[in-house]
Every structure is written in structure tokens, then in C-alpha cells.
Amino acid sequence: MLILLGAAEAESAGLAAETVTNGDPTFAGPLAGVQLGLKVYHAVEPEFKDNVDADVYDEQIGMMEMVLEVDSIIEEMSSIREQFCKY
């Protein structure tokens, strides 16, 4: 099982990623303190992009890739996986 995110900013993607890996960092939701350790990716990361049909990706995500800070998102997601993913 893995989690696929599509947040528009690295910070919001990181918050969601940390929630499903290390537990809710705000301690406001049902995953507060619950470390699931799930693998989490963002839709613009190469690990996802390289595994889907290129035409479908371009049609559904390609335009957003031009306006998102892709490098920041990838950096944030990689950091979360390195720190908290168990599986």
C-alpha cells in the first residue's frame, strides 16, 4: 500500500505525508501519535510519473507541473520518506 498526494505546495504535501508516516504532527486528528510508516509519494515525483501512461499523465497532471515548484515538492517528499517510512 502507498499513499499518493497531489497537494500544490511542498509544505502542505509534507504535512500530509508526515501524517500518514509518523502521525499527525498537529495532534489535532485521529492519527495523532499513530505511526503508520506508509510509503508516500506526490503525483509529480518521477517514481510515480515513470509508472503511468505518459498521455494520461500529461492530460491530467502535465499542466500543473508547469506551475508547481516540483523540485521543492520532491525534496520534501523524499525527506519525509527517508525519516519516517517503514515499508
LINKARA-V741637 format. One record per pair of residues at least 4 apart in sequence whose C-alpha atoms are under 7 Angstrom apart, sorted by the first residue. I is the first residue (numbers start at 1). J is the second residue. Records with the same first field share a line. If there is no record, write none. Layout:
I = J  J
//
This chain:
2 = 38  39  40
3 = 39  40  41
4 = 40  41  42  43
5 = 13  41  42  43
6 = 42  43
7 = 12  13
8 = 68
9 = 13  73
10 = 14  72  73  76
11 = 15
12 = 16
13 = 17
14 = 18  76  77  80
15 = 19
16 = 20
17 = 21  40  80
18 = 22  23  24  80
19 = 23  24  25  31
20 = 36  37  38
21 = 35  36  37  38  84  85
22 = 34  35  36  37  84
23 = 31  32  33  34  35  36
24 = 29  31  32  33
25 = 32
27 = 32
28 = 32
37 = 84  85  86  87
38 = 85  86  87
39 = 81  85  87
40 = 81
41 = 45  77
43 = 48  49
44 = 49  65  70
45 = 49  74
46 = 50
47 = 51
48 = 52
52 = 57
53 = 57
54 = 58
55 = 59
56 = 60
57 = 61  62
58 = 62
61 = 65
64 = 68
65 = 70
69 = 73
70 = 74
71 = 75
72 = 76
73 = 77
74 = 78
75 = 79
76 = 80
77 = 81
78 = 82
79 = 83
80 = 84
81 = 85
//
